[in-house]
Amino acid sequence: MFQIAARRAGTAGALVLLLGSTVFLAFGGGTARAQEQAPNIKAIVALAPEEKTDSTLQLYFKVSVVDATTGQLRPERYEVYVTPQDEKGLQQEIFTMLPRDATYHDEPAGVYGGLVYFAHGGHWKVNATVNKYISALDKIQDKKLRTAPPVTYTRSTLEIDVVGNALASVGREAFFGKDPRSRPAWSAIPIGMLWIHSLSASAWGAIVAIFMLLAIPFGRGLLSDRGCNFFDQRLGLLMRSYWWITALVVGTGVYNLFKNVVYRTPFTPDKASQIFRLPYGKPYFLALFVKLVMYALMIGMVFPVVREVKRRADLMGGAQPEPAVAAAAVAAGSRSNGGDDHDPWVSRPAASLATAMATEEGAGALATMAPVDSAPRSAEGRSDGEADRRFVGEEKAGLTMKAALAVLLVGVPVLFLCVTILKDLHNLAETIRYWTYWTSGS
């Protein structure tokens, strides 16, 4: 009996020891690991008098998160809050400080800013708190993160004297709960640039569509002879308009690339890796990259189209051909004239014109316009060679035109898709930004 009791006591002791070790590792070890991972940072609170406000009871503050050892700004993202405290020790509500580099492109990463409202004048303490950053997406997906206590890294205090009477509406109510600098700044210039960019892009697409119709025989048939003559006579104006509109699209696009994006446009791999960690940052800039690449490719495909338009305009607008040229046109056109089954990439009007000139009426009419030269055979040889070169060049241009047409037709829906994705992701990112502001400070 004594041995059995001793054995049971030893087993119970081992279980107690095991349970104690588990609890220590779960709580004590976890705390030690958390302390090891805490960054060595400090916060510097400063008043920003250069930021103009509507009242002396509304002051703009900047909080710089720096390395405690080197004093350099820490580019990592943190949650930064400011709480004003009056002389009696009463604290007002919490104000969220937002990263200034997300709104002001010339600001370095690690500086946070925002408006703070004071209830009355007097001596105040501005208490800044720097917490671990948890993204809005993580808070949405995990309910525990929304209710979990914050992980505070450092605190800082600034004492100031505020001049003014009592403020009737304090905190969020003064601006419907939103810091004006947390919202995208409303300005007529960015809106006007977006409007000009959209209009110029539509005009660019219309001119390219006209070029495509003028470059292929099937398109010229859709425009009719009168329409083709109208655009052929104004080809120089079309070309100048195209290049000016292209410059306008590119210029406004460069402006929007810096001023009308949800986050600062990254131009280095390090910046891109930081931006991709923000809500919807990666798909947003991937769609923007695809859009830019596709538009550049479409601009390159316009060159062969314009070259073919000029060639056909010169061909259709030249002098009346001699009978020898007409005979060569009949000989070359008869090889592709196989009835109703015509290749849309081969010029049917040229073949029909050559056939008409081969008839007695066409030959008679042509003879009245230009007398037949009973000249030497060498002149006729040069005319035959010129006609052959025209038709051979037309056949070679067919493959290039098919490739350009394919790229342009595919590029149009791709551009529309990218623009739609960019608009939707921009709205979603701004919505998450506001949602984070509302929930983090409540």
VOPAGU-2260 file (C-alpha; in pm, 1 decimal, decimal comma):
REM VOPAGU-2260
SITE   aa  ch    i         X         Y         Z
SITE  MET   A    0       0,0       0,0       0,0
SITE  PHE   A    1     277,6     237,6      90,1
SITE  GLN   A    2     450,5     176,3    -246,2
SITE  ILE   A    3     130,3     237,4    -441,5
SITE  ALA   A    4      68,8     568,2    -258,7
SITE  ALA   A    5     425,8     680,5    -321,8
SITE  ARG   A    6     397,3     593,1    -690,6
SITE  ARG   A    7      73,0     792,1    -720,0
SITE  ALA   A    8     226,2    1089,9    -540,3
SITE  GLY   A    9     523,6    1083,7    -779,8
SITE  THR   A   10     290,9    1078,1   -1082,5
SITE  ALA   A   11      86,8    1368,0    -947,0
SITE  GLY   A   12     402,4    1569,9    -886,5
SITE  ALA   A   13     520,4    1507,5   -1238,6
SITE  LEU   A   14     185,2    1627,1   -1376,7
SITE  VAL   A   15     197,7    1941,8   -1164,6
SITE  LEU   A   16     552,7    2011,0   -1283,2
SITE  LEU   A   17     454,2    1958,8   -1647,2
SITE  LEU   A   18     151,5    2186,7   -1612,8
SITE  GLY   A   19     359,1    2457,6   -1448,3
SITE  SER   A   20     618,4    2443,6   -1724,6
SITE  THR   A   21     347,9    2474,8   -1989,5
SITE  VAL   A   22     193,7    2778,8   -1822,2
SITE  PHE   A   23     534,5    2943,5   -1790,0
SITE  LEU   A   24     617,7    2887,0   -2155,7
SITE  ALA   A   25     278,2    3010,1   -2266,8
SITE  PHE   A   26     279,2    3332,7   -2068,0
SITE  GLY   A   27     629,7    3401,8   -1944,8
SITE  GLY   A   28     804,7    3282,9   -2259,6
SITE  GLY   A   29     557,0    3461,2   -2485,0
SITE  THR   A   30     609,5    3786,3   -2295,3
SITE  ALA   A   31     985,0    3749,7   -2324,9
SITE  ARG   A   32     958,6    3691,8   -2699,0
SITE  ALA   A   33     728,9    3992,8   -2735,1
SITE  GLN   A   34     976,5    4207,3   -2547,4
SITE  GLU   A   35    1256,7    4088,2   -2771,0
SITE  GLN   A   36    1060,3    4179,7   -3084,2
SITE  ALA   A   37     964,6    4528,0   -2958,6
SITE  PRO   A   38    1155,9    4786,9   -3162,2
SITE  ASN   A   39    1389,3    5029,9   -2992,1
SITE  ILE   A   40    1204,6    5346,3   -3088,4
SITE  LYS   A   41    1091,4    5674,1   -2939,3
SITE  ALA   A   42     833,2    5935,1   -3037,4
SITE  ILE   A   43     893,2    6306,7   -3081,9
SITE  VAL   A   44     584,0    6529,4   -3065,5
SITE  ALA   A   45     601,0    6874,8   -3222,1
SITE  LEU   A   46     357,5    7149,8   -3306,1
SITE  ALA   A   47     338,7    7236,3   -3677,6
SITE  PRO   A   48     259,9    7610,7   -3694,1
SITE  GLU   A   49     304,0    7611,8   -4071,4
SITE  GLU   A   50     -20,5    7415,0   -4100,1
SITE  LYS   A   51    -293,9    7678,4   -4092,8
SITE  THR   A   52    -615,9    7603,4   -3901,6
SITE  ASP   A   53    -951,3    7777,3   -3858,5
SITE  SER   A   54    -917,8    7836,9   -3483,9
SITE  THR   A   55    -654,3    7868,6   -3213,8
SITE  LEU   A   56    -821,7    7571,7   -3045,0
SITE  GLN   A   57    -742,9    7357,1   -3350,5
SITE  LEU   A   58    -372,8    7279,2   -3374,6
SITE  TYR   A   59    -184,0    7050,5   -3610,0
SITE  PHE   A   60      78,1    6821,5   -3457,9
SITE  LYS   A   61     348,9    6602,3   -3604,1
SITE  VAL   A   62     475,3    6284,7   -3438,7
SITE  SER   A   63     809,9    6152,0   -3560,7
SITE  VAL   A   64     891,0    5788,5   -3484,8
SITE  VAL   A   65    1270,1    5756,7   -3469,4
SITE  ASP   A   66    1524,8    5500,5   -3367,1
SITE  ALA   A   67    1615,4    5548,8   -3002,4
SITE  THR   A   68    1983,8    5486,5   -3074,0
SITE  THR   A   69    2054,8    5658,3   -3405,8
SITE  GLY   A   70    1775,5    5915,8   -3409,2
SITE  GLN   A   71    1683,6    5822,7   -3769,7
SITE  LEU   A   72    1322,3    5800,1   -3880,3
SITE  ARG   A   73    1175,1    5450,8   -3875,7
SITE  PRO   A   74     993,2    5385,0   -4207,3
SITE  GLU   A   75     790,6    5093,8   -4066,6
SITE  ARG   A   76     418,8    5152,1   -4020,1
SITE  TYR   A   77     287,1    5215,9   -3667,5
SITE  GLU   A   78     -41,2    5320,6   -3511,2
SITE  VAL   A   79       8,9    5667,3   -3362,8
SITE  TYR   A   80    -245,0    5843,7   -3140,6
SITE  VAL   A   81    -250,5    6176,8   -2958,9
SITE  THR   A   82    -459,6    6251,8   -2648,7
SITE  PRO   A   83    -478,5    6607,1   -2503,4
SITE  GLN   A   84    -488,8    6640,3   -2122,3
SITE  ASP   A   85    -581,6    6964,5   -1944,6
SITE  GLU   A   86    -451,6    7110,6   -1617,4
SITE  LYS   A   87    -703,6    6910,2   -1410,9
SITE  GLY   A   88    -580,6    6584,7   -1557,7
SITE  LEU   A   89    -892,3    6529,0   -1767,1
SITE  GLN   A   90    -819,8    6359,9   -2097,5
SITE  GLN   A   91   -1016,4    6427,5   -2412,1
SITE  GLU   A   92   -1081,0    6177,9   -2686,4
SITE  ILE   A   93    -809,2    6007,3   -2886,1
SITE  PHE   A   94    -697,1    6161,0   -3215,5
SITE  THR   A   95    -543,3    5943,2   -3483,4
SITE  MET   A   96    -222,1    6058,6   -3648,3
SITE  LEU   A   97    -194,3    5947,4   -4011,1
SITE  PRO   A   98     125,0    5888,2   -4214,9
SITE  ARG   A   99     205,5    6214,0   -4389,8
SITE  ASP   A  100     387,1    6041,9   -4677,4
SITE  ALA   A  101      56,4    5886,0   -4784,4
SITE  THR   A  102     -87,8    6233,7   -4852,9
SITE  TYR   A  103     215,3    6459,8   -4894,0
SITE  HIS   A  104     457,2    6302,3   -5142,0
SITE  ASP   A  105     750,9    6513,1   -5025,8
SITE  GLU   A  106     728,5    6392,3   -4665,6
SITE  PRO   A  107     960,8    6112,3   -4546,8
SITE  ALA   A  108     825,2    5787,9   -4406,4
SITE  GLY   A  109     803,9    5781,0   -4029,2
SITE  VAL   A  110     630,5    6117,7   -3977,2
SITE  TYR   A  111     265,3    6119,2   -3868,2
SITE  GLY   A  112      33,0    6416,2   -3841,7
SITE  GLY   A  113    -319,0    6530,8   -3767,8
SITE  LEU   A  114    -542,9    6793,2   -3613,3
SITE  VAL   A  115    -604,9    6803,8   -3237,9
SITE  TYR   A  116    -901,4    6991,7   -3090,4
SITE  PHE   A  117    -884,7    7155,2   -2747,2
SITE  ALA   A  118   -1194,6    7229,3   -2540,7
SITE  HIS   A  119   -1061,0    7557,5   -2399,0
SITE  GLY   A  120    -751,3    7764,7   -2357,7
SITE  GLY   A  121    -487,8    7699,9   -2094,6
SITE  HIS   A  122    -195,8    7472,0   -2023,9
SITE  TRP   A  123    -224,1    7130,9   -2190,0
SITE  LYS   A  124     -27,0    6811,8   -2218,3
SITE  VAL   A  125     -25,4    6640,2   -2557,7
SITE  ASN   A  126      34,1    6269,2   -2496,8
SITE  ALA   A  127     147,0    6062,5   -2797,8
SITE  THR   A  128     125,4    5682,8   -2806,2
SITE  VAL   A  129     291,0    5454,9   -3062,8
SITE  ASN   A  130     135,3    5109,1   -3096,7
SITE  LYS   A  131     196,1    4805,0   -3310,3
SITE  TYR   A  132      32,8    4839,7   -3653,2
SITE  ILE   A  133    -242,6    4595,8   -3747,3
SITE  SER   A  134    -382,2    4634,4   -4097,1
SITE  ALA   A  135    -748,8    4699,6   -4155,2
SITE  LEU   A  136    -781,6    4379,2   -4356,4
SITE  ASP   A  137    -654,3    4175,8   -4061,5
SITE  LYS   A  138    -904,3    4346,6   -3833,4
SITE  ILE   A  139   -1187,2    4270,2   -4073,3
SITE  GLN   A  140   -1090,6    3905,7   -4111,9
SITE  ASP   A  141   -1013,0    3837,9   -3744,5
SITE  LYS   A  142   -1265,2    3961,4   -3490,2
SITE  LYS   A  143   -1024,1    3902,3   -3201,7
SITE  LEU   A  144    -783,5    4162,6   -3339,5
SITE  ARG   A  145   -1054,0    4429,8   -3318,1
SITE  THR   A  146   -1105,5    4370,0   -2947,0
SITE  ALA   A  147    -750,2    4272,1   -2848,8
SITE  PRO   A  148    -557,6    4521,1   -2631,5
SITE  PRO   A  149    -302,7    4728,3   -2822,1
SITE  VAL   A  150      68,8    4657,9   -2807,7
SITE  THR   A  151     231,4    4985,7   -2704,2
SITE  TYR   A  152     592,5    5047,2   -2803,1
SITE  THR   A  153     659,8    5397,0   -2667,6
SITE  ARG   A  154     497,5    5716,3   -2537,5
SITE  SER   A  155     587,7    6084,0   -2541,5
SITE  THR   A  156     446,1    6408,9   -2399,7
SITE  LEU   A  157     455,8    6771,5   -2512,3
SITE  GLU   A  158     336,6    7059,4   -2291,8
SITE  ILE   A  159     189,7    7365,6   -2463,9
SITE  ASP   A  160     -20,1    7671,2   -2384,8
SITE  VAL   A  161    -342,5    7704,1   -2584,9
SITE  VAL   A  162    -507,7    8042,0   -2631,0
SITE  GLY   A  163    -884,6    8061,8   -2673,8
SITE  ASN   A  164   -1228,4    8033,2   -2517,0
SITE  ALA   A  165   -1442,8    7724,1   -2479,7
SITE  LEU   A  166   -1503,8    7521,2   -2793,1
SITE  ALA   A  167   -1868,9    7435,9   -2852,9
SITE  SER   A  168   -1801,9    7120,0   -3048,2
SITE  VAL   A  169   -1495,9    6914,9   -2965,3
SITE  GLY   A  170   -1318,2    6631,2   -3142,4
SITE  ARG   A  171   -1478,3    6433,3   -3422,5
SITE  GLU   A  172   -1803,6    6630,6   -3417,8
SITE  ALA   A  173   -1623,5    6945,2   -3532,3
SITE  PHE   A  174   -1551,9    6786,1   -3869,4
SITE  PHE   A  175   -1804,6    6504,2   -3866,4
SITE  GLY   A  176   -1546,4    6281,2   -3704,4
SITE  LYS   A  177   -1280,4    6316,6   -3972,9
SITE  ASP   A  178    -952,3    6497,2   -3983,4
SITE  PRO   A  179    -954,7    6704,3   -4304,4
SITE  ARG   A  180    -595,1    6601,6   -4373,4
SITE  SER   A  181    -698,1    6236,6   -4356,7
SITE  ARG   A  182    -922,9    6289,4   -4655,9
SITE  PRO   A  183    -803,1    6328,0   -5015,4
SITE  ALA   A  184    -763,6    6699,5   -5071,7
SITE  TRP   A  185   -1034,4    6843,9   -5296,7
SITE  SER   A  186    -880,6    7054,7   -5569,5
SITE  ALA   A  187    -991,8    7168,6   -5912,9
SITE  ILE   A  188    -653,8    7095,8   -6070,4
SITE  PRO   A  189    -647,3    6714,2   -6012,9
SITE  ILE   A  190   -1011,6    6687,3   -6117,2
SITE  GLY   A  191    -944,4    6892,8   -6430,0
SITE  MET   A  192    -641,2    6682,0   -6517,6
SITE  LEU   A  193    -844,2    6361,3   -6484,1
SITE  TRP   A  194   -1116,4    6511,1   -6702,8
SITE  ILE   A  195    -868,5    6621,8   -6971,5
SITE  HIS   A  196    -697,5    6281,1   -6956,4
SITE  SER   A  197   -1027,3    6100,0   -7015,1
SITE  LEU   A  198   -1133,9    6327,0   -7301,6
SITE  SER   A  199    -795,2    6312,5   -7474,2
SITE  ALA   A  200    -785,8    5932,2   -7439,6
SITE  SER   A  201   -1128,2    5909,3   -7605,4
SITE  ALA   A  202   -1014,2    6137,2   -7889,0
SITE  TRP   A  203    -696,3    5929,6   -7926,5
SITE  GLY   A  204    -902,1    5612,4   -7965,4
SITE  ALA   A  205   -1130,6    5777,7   -8224,3
SITE  ILE   A  206    -837,5    5889,5   -8440,9
SITE  VAL   A  207    -674,5    5545,1   -8419,7
SITE  ALA   A  208   -1004,7    5389,1   -8525,7
SITE  ILE   A  209   -1011,0    5617,6   -8833,7
SITE  PHE   A  210    -654,5    5517,5   -8916,7
SITE  MET   A  211    -748,1    5150,6   -8893,7
SITE  LEU   A  212   -1042,1    5195,8   -9129,4
SITE  LEU   A  213    -827,5    5385,8   -9379,6
SITE  ALA   A  214    -549,4    5127,0   -9364,6
SITE  ILE   A  215    -748,2    4822,8   -9479,0
SITE  PRO   A  216    -967,1    4783,6   -9789,5
SITE  PHE   A  217   -1253,8    4645,3   -9582,1
SITE  GLY   A  218   -1251,1    4957,6   -9365,9
SITE  ARG   A  219   -1239,7    5185,8   -9669,5
SITE  GLY   A  220   -1546,1    5005,9   -9797,9
SITE  LEU   A  221   -1727,1    5085,9   -9474,6
SITE  LEU   A  222   -1633,6    5453,9   -9501,4
SITE  SER   A  223   -1745,3    5473,4   -9868,8
SITE  ASP   A  224   -1554,7    5654,9  -10141,2
SITE  ARG   A  225   -1673,4    5995,6  -10024,2
SITE  GLY   A  226   -1561,4    5931,2   -9667,0
SITE  CYS   A  227   -1223,6    5797,8   -9777,9
SITE  ASN   A  228   -1164,0    6101,5   -9997,3
SITE  PHE   A  229   -1259,8    6331,8   -9708,3
SITE  PHE   A  230   -1004,2    6179,5   -9471,3
SITE  ASP   A  231    -736,1    6130,3   -9740,4
SITE  GLN   A  232    -746,4    6502,1   -9821,3
SITE  ARG   A  233    -710,2    6586,1   -9451,0
SITE  LEU   A  234    -450,3    6322,8   -9362,8
SITE  GLY   A  235    -197,3    6585,6   -9256,7
SITE  LEU   A  236    -446,4    6738,7   -9012,5
SITE  LEU   A  237    -526,2    6394,3   -8873,3
SITE  MET   A  238    -158,1    6318,6   -8818,6
SITE  ARG   A  239     -91,7    6648,0   -8639,4
SITE  SER   A  240    -400,2    6601,9   -8423,9
SITE  TYR   A  241    -294,9    6247,8   -8335,6
SITE  TRP   A  242      50,7    6348,3   -8213,6
SITE  TRP   A  243     -78,0    6646,8   -8014,9
SITE  ILE   A  244    -344,5    6432,9   -7848,9
SITE  THR   A  245     -90,2    6159,0   -7776,9
SITE  ALA   A  246     132,5    6416,2   -7606,3
SITE  LEU   A  247    -168,9    6536,8   -7406,1
SITE  VAL   A  248    -257,3    6183,5   -7294,9
SITE  VAL   A  249     101,2    6111,1   -7189,3
SITE  GLY   A  250     142,5    6447,0   -7013,2
SITE  THR   A  251    -177,8    6422,3   -6809,8
SITE  GLY   A  252     -98,6    6057,0   -6740,1
SITE  VAL   A  253     238,0    6150,2   -6589,1
SITE  TYR   A  254      66,6    6411,0   -6371,2
SITE  ASN   A  255    -191,2    6156,7   -6252,9
SITE  LEU   A  256      88,2    5908,4   -6183,3
SITE  PHE   A  257     218,8    6142,2   -5913,8
SITE  LYS   A  258     -91,6    6326,2   -5792,9
SITE  ASN   A  259    -399,9    6109,7   -5850,1
SITE  VAL   A  260    -300,4    5770,3   -5708,9
SITE  VAL   A  261    -417,2    5609,8   -5385,9
SITE  TYR   A  262     -57,3    5565,1   -5263,6
SITE  ARG   A  263     272,3    5714,3   -5368,6
SITE  THR   A  264     387,4    5549,8   -5692,2
SITE  PRO   A  265     685,7    5320,5   -5619,0
SITE  PHE   A  266     982,7    5341,5   -5854,5
SITE  THR   A  267    1222,1    5110,2   -5667,7
SITE  PRO   A  268    1185,5    4747,7   -5549,0
SITE  ASP   A  269    1211,0    4856,7   -5184,6
SITE  LYS   A  270     932,9    5111,3   -5223,3
SITE  ALA   A  271     721,9    4859,7   -5415,0
SITE  SER   A  272     756,2    4600,4   -5137,8
SITE  GLN   A  273     635,9    4858,4   -4884,3
SITE  ILE   A  274     343,3    4972,6   -5096,5
SITE  PHE   A  275     236,8    4613,3   -5168,9
SITE  ARG   A  276     180,8    4559,2   -4796,6
SITE  LEU   A  277     -81,4    4834,6   -4785,2
SITE  PRO   A  278    -450,4    4751,0   -4843,4
SITE  TYR   A  279    -505,1    4676,9   -5214,6
SITE  GLY   A  280    -163,6    4826,2   -5295,5
SITE  LYS   A  281     -34,0    4528,4   -5495,2
SITE  PRO   A  282    -331,9    4474,0   -5732,1
SITE  TYR   A  283    -369,3    4851,4   -5774,7
SITE  PHE   A  284     -17,8    4910,6   -5904,8
SITE  LEU   A  285     -10,6    4584,9   -6102,0
SITE  ALA   A  286    -319,9    4702,7   -6291,4
SITE  LEU   A  287    -155,5    5041,4   -6341,3
SITE  PHE   A  288     159,3    4873,1   -6476,4
SITE  VAL   A  289     -39,9    4659,1   -6722,8
SITE  LYS   A  290    -227,2    4967,5   -6839,3
SITE  LEU   A  291      92,3    5163,4   -6906,3
SITE  VAL   A  292     260,7    4873,8   -7087,4
SITE  MET   A  293     -44,2    4807,6   -7306,2
SITE  TYR   A  294     -81,7    5174,7   -7399,6
SITE  ALA   A  295     287,2    5200,5   -7492,1
SITE  LEU   A  296     250,7    4889,8   -7708,7
SITE  MET   A  297     -56,2    5036,8   -7880,6
SITE  ILE   A  298     134,7    5356,3   -7958,7
SITE  GLY   A  299     404,0    5143,9   -8122,5
SITE  MET   A  300     145,8    4956,4   -8331,5
SITE  VAL   A  301       7,1    5284,0   -8468,5
SITE  PHE   A  302     327,0    5343,9   -8670,0
SITE  PRO   A  303     269,0    5064,4   -8926,4
SITE  VAL   A  304     -95,3    5165,5   -8945,6
SITE  VAL   A  305      -5,6    5525,3   -9029,1
SITE  ARG   A  306     251,1    5406,4   -9284,7
SITE  GLU   A  307     -13,8    5197,2   -9457,9
SITE  VAL   A  308    -263,4    5484,6   -9452,0
SITE  LYS   A  309     -13,6    5711,3   -9626,1
SITE  ARG   A  310      65,2    5444,4   -9884,6
SITE  ARG   A  311    -299,8    5390,5   -9971,3
SITE  ALA   A  312    -370,2    5763,6   -9977,1
SITE  ASP   A  313     -85,6    5814,7  -10226,1
SITE  LEU   A  314    -206,6    5517,4  -10429,0
SITE  MET   A  315    -567,0    5632,9  -10449,3
SITE  GLY   A  316    -483,5    6000,4  -10499,4
SITE  GLY   A  317    -217,1    5968,1  -10774,3
SITE  ALA   A  318    -237,7    6061,9  -11144,4
SITE  GLN   A  319    -449,6    5870,2  -11391,3
SITE  PRO   A  320    -267,3    5556,6  -11504,3
SITE  GLU   A  321    -160,0    5497,4  -11860,3
SITE  PRO   A  322    -313,6    5213,3  -12066,7
SITE  ALA   A  323      -3,5    5003,5  -12004,5
SITE  VAL   A  324     -55,0    5045,7  -11629,7
SITE  ALA   A  325    -420,3    4951,4  -11669,9
SITE  ALA   A  326    -323,4    4635,3  -11856,1
SITE  ALA   A  327     -78,8    4540,7  -11582,2
SITE  ALA   A  328    -346,6    4610,9  -11319,7
SITE  VAL   A  329    -585,9    4379,5  -11503,1
SITE  ALA   A  330    -323,5    4105,7  -11518,0
SITE  ALA   A  331    -239,4    4138,9  -11146,1
SITE  GLY   A  332    -601,3    4178,5  -11032,9
SITE  SER   A  333    -729,0    3880,2  -11230,3
SITE  ARG   A  334    -518,7    3644,2  -11017,6
SITE  SER   A  335    -709,3    3737,9  -10698,8
SITE  ASN   A  336   -1052,4    3794,9  -10858,9
SITE  GLY   A  337   -1211,7    3457,8  -10803,9
SITE  GLY   A  338   -1577,1    3557,6  -10787,4
SITE  ASP   A  339   -1754,2    3652,9  -10467,0
SITE  ASP   A  340   -1484,8    3506,9  -10237,5
SITE  HIS   A  341   -1258,2    3809,9  -10188,6
SITE  ASP   A  342    -981,1    3859,1   -9934,2
SITE  PRO   A  343   -1068,0    4174,1   -9732,8
SITE  TRP   A  344    -695,8    4251,6   -9702,1
SITE  VAL   A  345    -660,9    4289,3  -10082,6
SITE  SER   A  346    -773,6    4614,9  -10242,5
SITE  ARG   A  347   -1096,4    4533,8  -10431,4
SITE  PRO   A  348   -1150,1    4888,7  -10560,5
SITE  ALA   A  349    -813,5    4874,5  -10737,8
SITE  ALA   A  350    -898,5    4543,4  -10903,9
SITE  SER   A  351   -1244,0    4662,5  -11009,2
SITE  LEU   A  352   -1091,7    4981,1  -11149,9
SITE  ALA   A  353    -841,9    4781,8  -11350,3
SITE  THR   A  354   -1119,0    4556,8  -11482,9
SITE  ALA   A  355   -1324,9    4858,2  -11584,1
SITE  MET   A  356   -1030,4    5006,0  -11769,4
SITE  ALA   A  357    -991,3    4677,8  -11958,0
SITE  THR   A  358   -1334,8    4713,3  -12117,5
SITE  GLU   A  359   -1387,6    4907,1  -12439,6
SITE  GLU   A  360   -1579,3    5186,5  -12266,3
SITE  GLY   A  361   -1309,6    5225,4  -11995,8
SITE  ALA   A  362   -1033,8    5218,1  -12255,2
SITE  GLY   A  363   -1211,8    5476,6  -12469,4
SITE  ALA   A  364   -1272,9    5706,8  -12175,1
SITE  LEU   A  365    -916,9    5670,3  -12060,5
SITE  ALA   A  366    -789,4    5739,9  -12410,8
SITE  THR   A  367    -977,4    6070,7  -12418,7
SITE  MET   A  368    -820,0    6180,5  -12090,6
SITE  ALA   A  369    -460,4    6081,4  -12172,0
SITE  PRO   A  370    -338,0    6007,2  -12524,2
SITE  VAL   A  371    -176,0    5672,7  -12575,0
SITE  ASP   A  372     195,6    5704,4  -12608,1
SITE  SER   A  373     332,4    5483,3  -12880,3
SITE  ALA   A  374     660,3    5535,2  -12706,1
SITE  PRO   A  375     938,8    5288,3  -12665,7
SITE  ARG   A  376     894,1    4962,4  -12477,5
SITE  SER   A  377    1122,4    5076,7  -12196,4
SITE  ALA   A  378     862,4    5329,0  -12081,7
SITE  GLU   A  379     599,1    5057,1  -12078,7
SITE  GLY   A  380     842,6    4835,1  -11887,8
SITE  ARG   A  381     880,5    5094,1  -11618,8
SITE  SER   A  382     502,7    5132,0  -11590,2
SITE  ASP   A  383     452,3    4758,6  -11559,6
SITE  GLY   A  384     719,8    4735,6  -11291,2
SITE  GLU   A  385     561,8    5020,5  -11094,8
SITE  ALA   A  386     220,7    4852,0  -11094,6
SITE  ASP   A  387     371,0    4520,4  -10988,5
SITE  ARG   A  388     558,9    4684,1  -10701,9
SITE  ARG   A  389     239,1    4846,0  -10580,9
SITE  PHE   A  390      51,6    4518,3  -10562,5
SITE  VAL   A  391     347,2    4329,2  -10411,1
SITE  GLY   A  392     379,6    4597,2  -10142,8
SITE  GLU   A  393       9,9    4566,7  -10070,8
SITE  GLU   A  394      40,9    4192,7  -10014,2
SITE  LYS   A  395     339,6    4234,7   -9779,7
SITE  ALA   A  396     158,6    4499,9   -9574,4
SITE  GLY   A  397    -125,3    4257,9   -9505,7
SITE  LEU   A  398      56,9    4058,4   -9238,0
SITE  THR   A  399     182,4    4369,0   -9055,9
SITE  MET   A  400    -164,3    4519,7   -9061,8
SITE  LYS   A  401    -318,5    4202,7   -8919,1
SITE  ALA   A  402     -72,3    4206,6   -8628,2
SITE  ALA   A  403    -131,1    4577,1   -8558,8
SITE  LEU   A  404    -507,1    4531,9   -8579,2
SITE  ALA   A  405    -493,7    4239,8   -8334,8
SITE  VAL   A  406    -288,8    4436,0   -8080,5
SITE  LEU   A  407    -513,3    4741,9   -8101,7
SITE  LEU   A  408    -835,5    4541,5   -8077,0
SITE  VAL   A  409    -706,4    4346,3   -7775,9
SITE  GLY   A  410    -563,2    4658,9   -7613,1
SITE  VAL   A  411    -895,5    4844,7   -7599,9
SITE  PRO   A  412   -1075,4    4601,2   -7361,4
SITE  VAL   A  413    -755,7    4554,8   -7159,7
SITE  LEU   A  414    -733,0    4930,8   -7102,2
SITE  PHE   A  415   -1099,0    4949,5   -7001,9
SITE  LEU   A  416   -1051,4    4659,0   -6760,4
SITE  CYS   A  417    -744,9    4817,1   -6599,3
SITE  VAL   A  418    -918,4    5153,4   -6559,0
SITE  THR   A  419   -1218,0    4984,3   -6394,4
SITE  ILE   A  420    -993,3    4791,5   -6155,3
SITE  LEU   A  421    -799,8    5105,9   -6064,4
SITE  LYS   A  422   -1117,1    5301,6   -5985,4
SITE  ASP   A  423   -1268,0    5025,4   -5772,4
SITE  LEU   A  424    -947,8    4955,1   -5578,4
SITE  HIS   A  425    -897,2    5326,5   -5518,9
SITE  ASN   A  426   -1244,0    5349,8   -5363,8
SITE  LEU   A  427   -1188,3    5036,9   -5153,8
SITE  ALA   A  428    -853,1    5161,8   -5021,7
SITE  GLU   A  429   -1002,3    5497,7   -4925,0
SITE  THR   A  430   -1295,9    5322,8   -4756,9
SITE  ILE   A  431   -1061,3    5109,4   -4547,3
SITE  ARG   A  432    -862,9    5419,7   -4455,9
SITE  TYR   A  433   -1177,1    5589,7   -4321,3
SITE  TRP   A  434   -1295,6    5272,8   -4150,8
SITE  THR   A  435    -961,4    5240,1   -3972,1
SITE  TYR   A  436    -985,8    5601,5   -3858,5
SITE  TRP   A  437   -1333,5    5555,6   -3714,1
SITE  THR   A  438   -1262,9    5227,2   -3533,7
SITE  SER   A  439    -911,9    5300,3   -3408,0
SITE  GLY   A  440    -999,2    5612,7   -3217,6
SITE  SER   A  441   -1328,1    5504,8   -3061,1
